[in-house]
Amino acid sequence: MKQITSADFVRSFGDHTDAAMTEPTLITRNGRGRPVILSVDSYRELLALAVKDDVETARLFVSACGTSLRQCFSPDVRSYQ
């Protein structure tokens, strides 16, 4: 997994979000991992794996993100807005 500093992420936001389409990127601050950015397809794949193994855990995760399982799996990216 690629790692970048939060300062570098802010300076080159477009480049890093484009790169995250092919490889997840860990953003660090003060040398410690913070968020990970990844493509919507990778996110959906992770959710599908979670649902396959434990539906209740997946529902808790998604509800903490402020959306629904249906929206997470929607092919329409506008549903994330």
Phi, psi and omega in degrees: 000135179289145177235138176220158177279158178297325178296317179294322178300315180295318181295325185232050184308308183300315180297317183288323177290326175296317181295328181292347177292335181247340181210128177302147182233126177269126178261127182250154174220126184055036176079003182245144179298137176241241179279164172243134174253141180208166181292158177299321179298318178294320178299313178298320179297317177298318178296319179299319178296319179295318180295320181299320184273323186201097184300317183297317178297318179298319179296318178297317179299311183294320180294328176293335179276352176082030178219189179240162177302319181301315180294322181298327183262002180294136177287348181270107184298334180299340180293347179280346184278000000 
